[in-house]
Amino acid sequence: MKRKQIVAGNWKMNLNFKEGIKLASDVAKKLPLSDVLVVLGTPAIHLQAVNEVVKNFSGIKVAAQNCHQSEKGAYTGELSLDMIESVGAEYVILGHSERREYFKEDNAVLAKKVDAVLAKGLTPIFCCGEALPIRKKKKHVAHVKKQLQDSLFHLKPAQFSKIVIAYEPIWAIGTGVTATPEQAQEMHKAIRKMIATKYSSKVAEGISILYGGSVKPANAKSLFGQADVDGGLVGGASLKAADFIQVVQGFDQ
């Protein structure tokens, strides 16, 4: 089974409205034809307009960077999944380390968000990963396993098969330090084994697992060349069209 190759850009809290529209337009116009799915994870103010820019490009989709697990209500500043769906976004990034650290989103809350995203028919990009002290103690595999167990492993096989997983070593996010291709492969292989043990080899082989953590043009090819690395969740390099396109081309070089 050939897994979907995905490169998702996470713009985080960057770019004003005009800058975001220009970036999306530049990416859409210059992106070469390929089998790689490109996902643009934009701030909320960009979602509808960016979707209008890319909706005629079959290989580009739009993602919200977060959502609330409730359908509606008195949650000032939050986005419901109905709102996200209504502007054409098809993906939602969940559990990013910054959401976990700064906004105290724990595994239980993320399980509810995963359920809500799937119930709406959208695709979660579920982030998992460890901080440096955990890796130094060689507990990184166990840490990620618990994240998956607590937030994803309650799903039925058919539901789980709709998930995209993004492994992001927290010590490599925004630091310029990247996990070596071998370190990325080790964890991606371990994650796939966890999924196979919980569900089946067939389910595990169908899940796209992305690497997130200082992915850039210089290292994309070596990372994407690993057997269990199916793409990237890209931060800083997604903010410049030329850099982002070069990352996407890491599959073809």
Secondary structure, 3 states (H helix, E strand, C coil): CCCCCEEEEECCCCCCHHHHHHHHHHHHHHCCCCCCEEEEEECHHHHHHHHHHHCCCCCEEEEECCCCCCCCCCCCCCCCHHHHHHCCCCEEEECCHHHHHHCCCCHHHHHHHHHHHHHCCCEEEEEECCCHHHHHCCCHHHHHHHHHHHHCCCCCHHHHCCCEEEECCHHHCCCCCCCCHHHHHHHHHHHHHHHHHHCCHHHHHHCCEEEECCCCHHHHHHHHCCCCCCEEEECHHHHCHHHHHHHHHHHCC
